[in-house]
Amino acid sequence: MSGTGRKEDEVRRMLETSHPPVPAELAARAAERGERLLRRRRALRRLWLVTATAAVVAFTVWAVVVQPWQVPPAETTPPLDGW
């Protein structure tokens, strides 16, 4: 018998036996855990959005103040004084 046939037979035997009893509060505990996970995901998503927004605002303020797109003035020649 191949490995696949042996596994199928083992699964069939497991399914034919009686199922173990399930605790009565299992569904409530699973629902509570799911709600906690959803709250945590929402909080992390909001934190990420706030952080990303703050980074964009900080970059925008820096860019407006520094204006990195402008060419700095050339300082290779001395100023002409006394003409």
Secondary structure, DSSP 8 states (H G I E B T S, - for coil): --HHHHHHHHHHHHHHS------TTHHHHHHHHHHHHHHHHHHHHHHHHHHHHHHHHHHHHHHHHH-TTS-----SS------
